[in-house]
Amino acid sequence: MVVIDETTECERAVYYASRRAQRTGGKLIMLYVINPSEFGHWIGVETIMRSEAEHEARSVLGEYSERLRETVGIEPEAVIREGARAEQVRALIEEDKDIAILVLAAGSGQDGPGPLVSEIAGRSSADFPVPITIVPGTLSDEDIVALA
């Protein structure tokens, strides 16, 4: 499973996860989590913002799916959830016993590895239900193919 977000390093995680799924004969689940705290407090505005967020999630997942079909030859499963990202990652893994690994990408900037990597791989990794692979955001396609 790989978590999809708007970070530049996300592409590295998707590429690694897709190559690993291809080489192992496994499946790839792409999870996009919508943060409901960004919707505001007005019911009409919240409905519009939720709809726009879902449309954006479907669009991003669709682009990744199309690219993976063309470049790697796999058909990923796309899942959209709403809530706190780390909580939704754990919930999906606990619901789907076929998920065997979580792939995340670490940011390469001065801000550190990123909030999801810090939260999941940091304080909760000891009791996390599956192994976590953290892909450096600076790896090239060639490096990733060699590692996967």
N, CA and C atoms as a LAMMPS dump frame, in Angstrom:
ITEM: TIMESTEP
0
ITEM: NUMBER OF ATOMS
444
ITEM: BOX BOUNDS ff ff ff
-5.0000000000000000e+02 5.0000000000000000e+02
-5.0000000000000000e+02 5.0000000000000000e+02
-5.0000000000000000e+02 5.0000000000000000e+02
ITEM: ATOMS id mol type element x y z
1 1 1 N 0.847 -1.172 0
2 1 2 C 0 0 0
3 1 3 C 0.892 1.234 0
4 2 1 N 0.46 2.243 -0.731
5 2 2 C 1.174 3.506 -0.773
6 2 3 C 0.164 4.63 -0.527
7 3 1 N 0.593 5.657 0.193
8 3 2 C -0.261 6.794 0.5
9 3 3 C 0.005 7.884 -0.537
10 4 1 N -1.075 8.372 -1.137
11 4 2 C -0.984 9.396 -2.163
12 4 3 C -1.27 10.756 -1.533
13 5 1 N -0.397 11.708 -1.813
14 5 2 C -0.619 13.079 -1.365
15 5 3 C -0.022 14.037 -2.393
16 6 1 N 0.048 15.294 -2.052
17 6 2 C 0.502 16.315 -2.99
18 6 3 C 2.003 16.599 -2.906
19 7 1 N 2.729 15.832 -2.132
20 7 2 C 4.154 16.097 -1.992
21 7 3 C 4.917 15.634 -3.229
22 8 1 N 6.057 16.254 -3.467
23 8 2 C 6.861 15.877 -4.627
24 8 3 C 7.447 14.478 -4.466
25 9 1 N 7.731 14.071 -3.258
26 9 2 C 8.332 12.759 -3.034
27 9 3 C 7.321 11.614 -3.159
28 10 1 N 6.049 11.907 -3.182
29 10 2 C 5.029 10.874 -3.314
30 10 3 C 5.258 10.039 -4.573
31 11 1 N 5.662 10.672 -5.634
32 11 2 C 5.929 9.962 -6.886
33 11 3 C 6.97 8.863 -6.688
34 12 1 N 7.981 9.124 -5.867
35 12 2 C 9.017 8.118 -5.608
36 12 3 C 8.421 6.903 -4.886
37 13 1 N 7.547 7.152 -3.921
38 13 2 C 6.914 6.054 -3.184
39 13 3 C 6.025 5.231 -4.111
40 14 1 N 5.269 5.904 -4.971
41 14 2 C 4.391 5.198 -5.909
42 14 3 C 5.224 4.361 -6.872
43 15 1 N 6.303 4.923 -7.358
44 15 2 C 7.134 4.19 -8.313
45 15 3 C 7.749 2.952 -7.649
46 16 1 N 8.269 3.118 -6.441
47 16 2 C 8.84 1.974 -5.727
48 16 3 C 7.766 0.914 -5.474
49 17 1 N 6.625 1.33 -4.932
50 17 2 C 5.562 0.382 -4.597
51 17 3 C 5.063 -0.351 -5.846
52 18 1 N 4.963 0.348 -6.961
53 18 2 C 4.489 -0.296 -8.187
54 18 3 C 5.518 -1.289 -8.717
55 19 1 N 6.783 -0.935 -8.659
56 19 2 C 7.832 -1.859 -9.104
57 19 3 C 7.916 -3.07 -8.195
58 20 1 N 7.733 -2.862 -6.903
59 20 2 C 7.756 -3.989 -5.964
60 20 3 C 6.572 -4.909 -6.224
61 21 1 N 5.389 -4.336 -6.447
62 21 2 C 4.205 -5.144 -6.739
63 21 3 C 4.399 -5.923 -8.039
64 22 1 N 4.989 -5.279 -9.021
65 22 2 C 5.241 -5.943 -10.302
66 22 3 C 6.192 -7.124 -10.116
67 23 1 N 7.273 -6.908 -9.403
68 23 2 C 8.293 -7.949 -9.242
69 23 3 C 7.84 -9.102 -8.352
70 24 1 N 6.966 -8.823 -7.393
71 24 2 C 6.526 -9.878 -6.475
72 24 3 C 5.211 -10.522 -6.898
73 25 1 N 4.587 -9.97 -7.934
74 25 2 C 3.286 -10.475 -8.353
75 25 3 C 2.171 -10.05 -7.421
76 26 1 N 2.425 -9.007 -6.663
77 26 2 C 1.434 -8.527 -5.704
78 26 3 C 0.513 -7.482 -6.294
79 27 1 N -0.341 -6.973 -5.48
80 27 2 C -1.276 -5.905 -5.844
81 27 3 C -0.818 -4.612 -5.189
82 28 1 N -1.282 -3.497 -5.718
83 28 2 C -0.94 -2.195 -5.154
84 28 3 C -2.215 -1.451 -4.805
85 29 1 N -2.298 -1.031 -3.562
86 29 2 C -3.401 -0.182 -3.123
87 29 3 C -2.842 1.22 -2.951
88 30 1 N -3.516 2.186 -3.575
89 30 2 C -3.155 3.595 -3.415
90 30 3 C -4.226 4.237 -2.536
91 31 1 N -3.807 4.788 -1.418
92 31 2 C -4.735 5.411 -0.468
93 31 3 C -4.584 6.918 -0.515
94 32 1 N -5.699 7.612 -0.728
95 32 2 C -5.741 9.073 -0.691
96 32 3 C -6.657 9.444 0.465
97 33 1 N -6.143 10.213 1.409
98 33 2 C -6.931 10.594 2.578
99 33 3 C -7.262 12.076 2.509
100 34 1 N -8.552 12.355 2.577
101 34 2 C -9.052 13.73 2.59
102 34 3 C -9.141 14.186 4.031
103 35 1 N -8.605 15.377 4.298
104 35 2 C -8.62 15.931 5.657
105 35 3 C -9.889 16.761 5.844
106 36 1 N -10.85 16.295 6.653
107 36 2 C -12.114 17.023 6.813
108 36 3 C -11.98 18.338 7.562
109 37 1 N -10.889 18.56 8.27
110 37 2 C -10.741 19.813 9.021
111 37 3 C -10.575 21.007 8.096
112 38 1 N -10.316 20.768 6.833
113 38 2 C -10.143 21.859 5.872
114 38 3 C -11.462 22.336 5.282
115 39 1 N -12.585 21.707 5.646
116 39 2 C -13.858 22.01 5.002
117 39 3 C -14.575 23.24 5.543
118 40 1 N -14.202 23.726 6.693
119 40 2 C -14.88 24.896 7.237
120 40 3 C -16.073 24.506 8.093
121 41 1 N -16.84 25.504 8.485
122 41 2 C -17.921 25.275 9.442
123 41 3 C -19.314 25.495 8.865
124 42 1 N -19.423 26.064 7.696
125 42 2 C -20.732 26.295 7.091
126 42 3 C -21.136 25.061 6.311
127 43 1 N -22.324 24.569 6.54
128 43 2 C -22.763 23.314 5.938
129 43 3 C -22.708 23.371 4.418
130 44 1 N -23.187 24.438 3.809
131 44 2 C -23.155 24.553 2.357
132 44 3 C -21.74 24.58 1.82
133 45 1 N -20.875 25.306 2.488
134 45 2 C -19.471 25.389 2.084
135 45 3 C -18.794 24.036 2.289
136 46 1 N -19.103 23.377 3.392
137 46 2 C -18.505 22.074 3.682
138 46 3 C -18.863 21.063 2.59
139 47 1 N -20.106 21.062 2.148
140 47 2 C -20.543 20.136 1.108
141 47 3 C -19.792 20.379 -0.193
142 48 1 N -19.653 21.62 -0.566
143 48 2 C -18.932 21.971 -1.795
144 48 3 C -17.459 21.593 -1.671
145 49 1 N -16.846 21.922 -0.541
146 49 2 C -15.432 21.61 -0.348
147 49 3 C -15.189 20.107 -0.321
148 50 1 N -16.082 19.351 0.288
149 50 2 C -15.949 17.894 0.324
150 50 3 C -16.041 17.332 -1.097
151 51 1 N -16.994 17.837 -1.852
152 51 2 C -17.162 17.382 -3.23
153 51 3 C -15.917 17.695 -4.064
154 52 1 N -15.373 18.895 -3.9
155 52 2 C -14.165 19.278 -4.629
156 52 3 C -12.97 18.414 -4.205
157 53 1 N -12.865 18.129 -2.922
158 53 2 C -11.771 17.296 -2.422
159 53 3 C -11.883 15.871 -2.968
160 54 1 N -13.083 15.334 -3.022
161 54 2 C -13.281 13.992 -3.581
162 54 3 C -12.964 13.972 -5.073
163 55 1 N -13.374 15.015 -5.774
164 55 2 C -13.06 15.11 -7.204
165 55 3 C -11.549 15.165 -7.418
166 56 1 N -10.859 15.946 -6.616
167 56 2 C -9.397 16.049 -6.707
168 56 3 C -8.748 14.698 -6.41
169 57 1 N -9.237 14.013 -5.379
170 57 2 C -8.692 12.704 -5.025
171 57 3 C -8.866 11.716 -6.179
172 58 1 N -10.064 11.665 -6.754
173 58 2 C -10.311 10.764 -7.887
174 58 3 C -9.423 11.117 -9.08
175 59 1 N -9.238 12.393 -9.303
176 59 2 C -8.409 12.841 -10.421
177 59 3 C -6.949 12.415 -10.233
178 60 1 N -6.401 12.663 -9.058
179 60 2 C -5.009 12.313 -8.769
180 60 3 C -4.82 10.796 -8.84
181 61 1 N -5.725 10.05 -8.227
182 61 2 C -5.624 8.589 -8.256
183 61 3 C -5.767 8.06 -9.682
184 62 1 N -6.632 8.679 -10.458
185 62 2 C -6.803 8.278 -11.855
186 62 3 C -5.546 8.492 -12.669
187 63 1 N -4.886 9.629 -12.438
188 63 2 C -3.63 9.909 -13.155
189 63 3 C -2.552 8.891 -12.796
190 64 1 N -2.415 8.598 -11.515
191 64 2 C -1.429 7.596 -11.098
192 64 3 C -1.78 6.223 -11.681
193 65 1 N -3.056 5.856 -11.632
194 65 2 C -3.476 4.552 -12.154
195 65 3 C -3.15 4.422 -13.633
196 66 1 N -3.469 5.445 -14.397
197 66 2 C -3.193 5.416 -15.837
198 66 3 C -1.696 5.287 -16.103
199 67 1 N -0.913 6.06 -15.384
200 67 2 C 0.539 6.018 -15.56
201 67 3 C 1.106 4.638 -15.209
202 68 1 N 0.599 4.034 -14.143
203 68 2 C 1.096 2.714 -13.73
204 68 3 C 0.692 1.622 -14.718
205 69 1 N -0.505 1.734 -15.264
206 69 2 C -0.923 0.765 -16.287
207 69 3 C 0.011 0.836 -17.492
208 70 1 N 0.35 2.062 -17.89
209 70 2 C 1.184 2.25 -19.079
210 70 3 C 2.652 1.913 -18.846
211 71 1 N 3.203 2.299 -17.715
212 71 2 C 4.646 2.145 -17.5
213 71 3 C 5.041 0.845 -16.821
214 72 1 N 4.218 0.354 -15.91
215 72 2 C 4.583 -0.815 -15.13
216 72 3 C 3.713 -2.025 -15.494
217 73 1 N 2.543 -1.769 -16.053
218 73 2 C 1.664 -2.854 -16.447
219 73 3 C 0.867 -3.461 -15.319
220 74 1 N 0.604 -2.676 -14.285
221 74 2 C -0.225 -3.176 -13.183
222 74 3 C -1.479 -2.325 -13.058
223 75 1 N -2.5 -2.91 -12.472
224 75 2 C -3.766 -2.215 -12.232
225 75 3 C -3.905 -1.988 -10.73
226 76 1 N -3.601 -0.777 -10.255
227 76 2 C -3.692 -0.523 -8.816
228 76 3 C -5.143 -0.358 -8.369
229 77 1 N -5.359 -0.586 -7.089
230 77 2 C -6.655 -0.328 -6.471
231 77 3 C -6.578 1.049 -5.819
232 78 1 N -7.593 1.87 -6.057
233 78 2 C -7.627 3.219 -5.492
234 78 3 C -8.652 3.275 -4.361
235 79 1 N -8.221 3.824 -3.217
236 79 2 C -9.092 3.947 -2.051
237 79 3 C -9.054 5.396 -1.583
238 80 1 N -10.235 5.952 -1.33
239 80 2 C -10.334 7.312 -0.796
240 80 3 C -10.973 7.206 0.585
241 81 1 N -10.33 7.818 1.557
242 81 2 C -10.839 7.856 2.931
243 81 3 C -10.873 9.302 3.391
244 82 1 N -11.614 9.534 4.446
245 82 2 C -11.688 10.861 5.039
246 82 3 C -11.352 10.757 6.515
247 83 1 N -10.471 11.643 6.976
248 83 2 C -10.093 11.648 8.384
249 83 3 C -8.633 12.012 8.548
250 84 1 N -8.097 11.715 9.716
251 84 2 C -6.674 11.94 9.978
252 84 3 C -5.883 10.888 9.204
253 85 1 N -4.877 11.311 8.48
254 85 2 C -4.168 10.421 7.567
255 85 3 C -3.581 9.193 8.257
256 86 1 N -2.826 9.381 9.32
257 86 2 C -2.204 8.236 9.994
258 86 3 C -3.258 7.264 10.519
259 87 1 N -4.36 7.776 11.044
260 87 2 C -5.432 6.914 11.539
261 87 3 C -6.073 6.116 10.408
262 88 1 N -6.269 6.747 9.265
263 88 2 C -6.889 6.067 8.123
264 88 3 C -5.954 5.022 7.52
265 89 1 N -4.66 5.297 7.523
266 89 2 C -3.682 4.316 7.046
267 89 3 C -3.766 3.06 7.894
268 90 1 N -3.711 3.245 9.192
269 90 2 C -3.767 2.1 10.119
270 90 3 C -5.101 1.368 9.997
271 91 1 N -6.202 2.106 9.891
272 91 2 C -7.521 1.481 9.804
273 91 3 C -7.638 0.608 8.554
274 92 1 N -7.154 1.096 7.42
275 92 2 C -7.241 0.309 6.194
276 92 3 C -6.384 -0.954 6.29
277 93 1 N -5.208 -0.818 6.858
278 93 2 C -4.334 -1.987 7.022
279 93 3 C -4.992 -3.019 7.933
280 94 1 N -5.635 -2.571 8.992
281 94 2 C -6.294 -3.501 9.899
282 94 3 C -7.529 -4.138 9.274
283 95 1 N -8.202 -3.425 8.358
284 95 2 C -9.382 -3.964 7.682
285 95 3 C -9.01 -4.938 6.565
286 96 1 N -7.931 -4.663 5.861
287 96 2 C -7.536 -5.47 4.702
288 96 3 C -6.299 -6.284 5.063
289 97 1 N -6.509 -7.505 5.455
290 97 2 C -5.413 -8.376 5.913
291 97 3 C -4.456 -8.763 4.788
292 98 1 N -4.803 -8.461 3.53
293 98 2 C -3.907 -8.763 2.418
294 98 3 C -2.794 -7.717 2.268
295 99 1 N -2.919 -6.59 2.95
296 99 2 C -1.874 -5.564 2.875
297 99 3 C -0.672 -6.063 3.665
298 100 1 N 0.472 -6.169 2.97
299 100 2 C 1.655 -6.768 3.59
300 100 3 C 2.752 -5.761 3.878
301 101 1 N 2.666 -4.554 3.306
302 101 2 C 3.719 -3.563 3.491
303 101 3 C 3.155 -2.178 3.217
304 102 1 N 3.665 -1.187 3.915
305 102 2 C 3.315 0.212 3.692
306 102 3 C 4.536 0.906 3.124
307 103 1 N 4.361 1.596 2.011
308 103 2 C 5.455 2.335 1.388
309 103 3 C 5.19 3.825 1.536
310 104 1 N 6.159 4.525 2.112
311 104 2 C 6.102 5.974 2.269
312 104 3 C 7.365 6.573 1.665
313 105 1 N 7.309 7.837 1.304
314 105 2 C 8.5 8.514 0.798
315 105 3 C 8.898 9.606 1.779
316 106 1 N 10.183 9.701 2.01
317 106 2 C 10.701 10.739 2.907
318 106 3 C 11.004 11.985 2.105
319 107 1 N 10.642 13.119 2.651
320 107 2 C 10.954 14.392 2.015
321 107 3 C 12.449 14.63 1.998
322 108 1 N 12.89 15.345 0.991
323 108 2 C 14.324 15.597 0.86
324 108 3 C 14.69 17.031 1.244
325 109 1 N 13.723 17.796 1.71
326 109 2 C 13.978 19.182 2.075
327 109 3 C 14.447 19.334 3.506
328 110 1 N 14.603 20.566 3.907
329 110 2 C 15.087 20.868 5.259
330 110 3 C 14.023 20.662 6.331
331 111 1 N 12.769 20.447 5.912
332 111 2 C 11.682 20.276 6.869
333 111 3 C 11.623 18.877 7.466
334 112 1 N 12.543 18.021 7.08
335 112 2 C 12.562 16.665 7.604
336 112 3 C 11.836 15.704 6.688
337 113 1 N 11.577 14.498 7.175
338 113 2 C 11.02 13.457 6.309
339 113 3 C 9.557 13.66 5.936
340 114 1 N 8.876 14.53 6.624
341 114 2 C 7.457 14.76 6.369
342 114 3 C 6.621 14.305 7.541
343 115 1 N 5.425 14.882 7.691
344 115 2 C 4.61 14.582 8.872
345 115 3 C 4.129 13.135 8.941
346 116 1 N 3.76 12.544 7.822
347 116 2 C 3.269 11.164 7.859
348 116 3 C 4.386 10.194 8.21
349 117 1 N 5.544 10.376 7.611
350 117 2 C 6.685 9.513 7.932
351 117 3 C 7.042 9.68 9.403
352 118 1 N 7.076 10.906 9.877
353 118 2 C 7.417 11.15 11.28
354 118 3 C 6.422 10.499 12.223
355 119 1 N 5.141 10.614 11.905
356 119 2 C 4.12 10.076 12.799
357 119 3 C 4.07 8.547 12.762
358 120 1 N 4.068 7.971 11.583
359 120 2 C 3.922 6.516 11.476
360 120 3 C 5.223 5.793 11.783
361 121 1 N 6.298 6.219 11.164
362 121 2 C 7.568 5.511 11.338
363 121 3 C 8.277 5.91 12.62
364 122 1 N 7.875 7.004 13.199
365 122 2 C 8.51 7.459 14.424
366 122 3 C 7.933 6.808 15.657
367 123 1 N 6.919 7.415 16.194
368 123 2 C 6.42 6.988 17.503
369 123 3 C 5.581 5.718 17.485
370 124 1 N 4.959 5.378 16.347
371 124 2 C 4.065 4.214 16.373
372 124 3 C 4.6 3.012 15.605
373 125 1 N 5.834 3.068 15.149
374 125 2 C 6.343 1.979 14.309
375 125 3 C 6.531 0.669 15.066
376 126 1 N 6.761 0.715 16.35
377 126 2 C 6.992 -0.509 17.115
378 126 3 C 5.765 -1.416 17.129
379 127 1 N 4.588 -0.837 17.095
380 127 2 C 3.38 -1.667 17.116
381 127 3 C 2.578 -1.564 15.819
382 128 1 N 3.23 -1.125 14.749
383 128 2 C 2.546 -1.004 13.471
384 128 3 C 2.276 -2.404 12.919
385 129 1 N 1.114 -2.637 12.303
386 129 2 C 0.731 -4.001 11.915
387 129 3 C 1.467 -4.601 10.714
388 130 1 N 2.174 -3.799 9.915
389 130 2 C 2.924 -4.313 8.766
390 130 3 C 4.273 -3.609 8.693
391 131 1 N 5.234 -4.193 7.97
392 131 2 C 6.51 -3.491 7.78
393 131 3 C 6.307 -2.179 7.013
394 132 1 N 7.175 -1.219 7.292
395 132 2 C 7.124 0.092 6.643
396 132 3 C 8.407 0.274 5.842
397 133 1 N 8.25 0.595 4.564
398 133 2 C 9.399 0.916 3.718
399 133 3 C 9.37 2.414 3.469
400 134 1 N 10.466 3.084 3.792
401 134 2 C 10.563 4.524 3.555
402 134 3 C 11.541 4.75 2.415
403 135 1 N 11.038 5.307 1.332
404 135 2 C 11.825 5.538 0.128
405 135 3 C 12.363 6.974 0.168
406 136 1 N 13.68 7.146 0.077
407 136 2 C 14.213 8.51 0.015
408 136 3 C 13.674 9.232 -1.223
409 137 1 N 13.233 10.442 -1.04
410 137 2 C 12.646 11.21 -2.126
411 137 3 C 13.62 11.584 -3.229
412 138 1 N 14.894 11.338 -3.013
413 138 2 C 15.906 11.714 -4.007
414 138 3 C 16.331 10.566 -4.916
415 139 1 N 15.79 9.364 -4.708
416 139 2 C 16.197 8.222 -5.526
417 139 3 C 15.724 8.373 -6.968
418 140 1 N 16.577 7.954 -7.886
419 140 2 C 16.221 7.974 -9.315
420 140 3 C 15.392 6.743 -9.655
421 141 1 N 14.791 6.76 -10.842
422 141 2 C 14.046 5.599 -11.3
423 141 3 C 14.956 4.366 -11.342
424 142 1 N 16.164 4.529 -11.799
425 142 2 C 17.102 3.41 -11.895
426 142 3 C 17.422 2.841 -10.523
427 143 1 N 17.62 3.72 -9.556
428 143 2 C 17.881 3.266 -8.178
429 143 3 C 16.699 2.47 -7.638
430 144 1 N 15.507 2.976 -7.9
431 144 2 C 14.296 2.32 -7.394
432 144 3 C 14.104 0.961 -8.036
433 145 1 N 14.313 0.867 -9.339
434 145 2 C 14.19 -0.431 -10.021
435 145 3 C 15.182 -1.423 -9.427
436 146 1 N 16.396 -0.988 -9.156
437 146 2 C 17.409 -1.885 -8.577
438 146 3 C 17.013 -2.339 -7.177
439 147 1 N 16.386 -1.475 -6.398
440 147 2 C 15.999 -1.812 -5.039
441 147 3 C 14.728 -2.649 -4.963
442 148 1 N 13.818 -2.408 -5.872
443 148 2 C 12.501 -3.072 -5.819
444 148 3 C 12.618 -4.518 -6.262
